[in-house]
């Protein structure tokens, strides 16, 4: 559970405008790691249609953004800290 979800998502690179689309006080985030497949899973309990995100660090993946755009995203570990992630997202048209 994240006590400060807005700060967490801002650190991942989520723009403030997108965070305001939802009531973030109701969100809870759980992150887990599967060592065998080197796959991370981020589960979000919220009122959004898709609440699960599975990814490998450094590998691009497809997702739909909070404002309904098709995107390609990449999450990497920060060189300064293995507990900090960098989130890069490139989006196209709205779905």
C-alpha positions as CSV (number, residue, x, y, z in Angstrom):
1,X,0.0,0.0,0.0
2,X,1.3,3.4,-0.9
3,X,0.6,6.2,1.7
4,X,1.7,8.8,-0.8
5,X,0.5,7.6,-4.2
6,X,0.7,11.0,-5.9
7,X,4.4,11.4,-5.0
8,X,5.1,7.8,-6.1
9,X,3.4,8.3,-9.5
10,X,5.1,11.7,-9.9
11,X,8.5,10.1,-9.4
12,X,7.6,7.5,-12.1
13,X,6.9,10.5,-14.4
14,X,3.2,10.7,-14.4
15,X,2.1,14.3,-15.1
16,X,0.1,16.1,-12.5
17,X,-2.8,16.6,-14.9
18,X,-3.3,12.9,-15.3
19,X,-3.2,12.2,-11.6
20,X,-6.0,14.7,-11.1
21,X,-8.3,12.7,-13.4
22,X,-8.9,10.2,-10.5
23,X,-9.4,10.3,-6.8
24,X,-5.9,9.1,-5.9
25,X,-6.8,8.8,-2.2
26,X,-8.5,5.6,-3.0
27,X,-5.6,4.0,-4.7
28,X,-3.4,1.3,-3.3
29,X,-0.3,0.0,-5.1
30,X,1.4,-3.4,-4.6
31,X,4.6,-4.2,-6.4
32,X,6.1,-7.7,-6.7
33,X,9.0,-9.3,-8.5
34,X,9.2,-12.8,-10.1
35,X,12.9,-13.7,-9.9
36,X,12.6,-16.6,-12.4
37,X,11.2,-14.5,-15.2
38,X,12.7,-11.2,-14.0
39,X,9.3,-9.7,-14.3
40,X,7.8,-7.0,-12.1
41,X,4.1,-6.7,-11.5
42,X,2.4,-3.5,-10.3
43,X,-1.2,-4.0,-9.1
44,X,-3.3,-0.9,-8.5
45,X,-6.5,-1.0,-6.6
46,X,-8.5,1.9,-8.1
47,X,-11.5,2.8,-10.1
48,X,-9.7,2.5,-13.5
49,X,-10.4,-0.2,-16.1
50,X,-6.9,-1.7,-16.2
51,X,-5.4,-2.1,-12.8
52,X,-2.4,-4.4,-13.4
53,X,0.9,-3.7,-15.1
54,X,3.5,-6.4,-15.8
55,X,6.9,-5.4,-17.1
56,X,10.6,-6.2,-17.3
57,X,13.1,-3.4,-16.4
58,X,14.5,-1.8,-19.5
59,X,12.1,-3.5,-22.0
60,X,9.4,-1.5,-23.7
61,X,5.8,-2.6,-23.2
62,X,2.4,-1.5,-24.6
63,X,-0.2,0.1,-22.3
64,X,-3.1,2.5,-22.3
65,X,-2.5,5.7,-20.4
66,X,-4.9,7.1,-17.7
67,X,-6.2,9.5,-20.4
68,X,-6.9,6.7,-22.8
69,X,-4.0,6.9,-25.2
70,X,-2.1,3.9,-26.6
71,X,1.5,4.2,-25.4
72,X,4.8,2.5,-25.4
73,X,6.5,2.7,-22.0
74,X,9.8,1.7,-20.5
75,X,10.7,1.4,-16.8
76,X,14.4,1.3,-15.9
77,X,16.3,1.3,-12.6
78,X,17.9,4.6,-11.7
79,X,21.7,4.5,-11.8
80,X,21.8,6.4,-8.5
81,X,19.6,4.0,-6.6
82,X,18.2,0.5,-7.1
83,X,15.1,1.5,-5.2
84,X,14.2,4.3,-7.7
85,X,12.7,3.7,-11.1
86,X,12.6,5.9,-14.2
87,X,9.4,5.8,-16.2
88,X,9.4,6.9,-19.9
89,X,6.2,6.9,-21.9
90,X,5.5,7.7,-25.6
91,X,1.9,8.0,-26.6
92,X,-0.1,8.2,-29.8
93,X,-3.8,8.6,-30.4
94,X,-6.6,8.3,-27.9
95,X,-8.5,5.0,-28.0
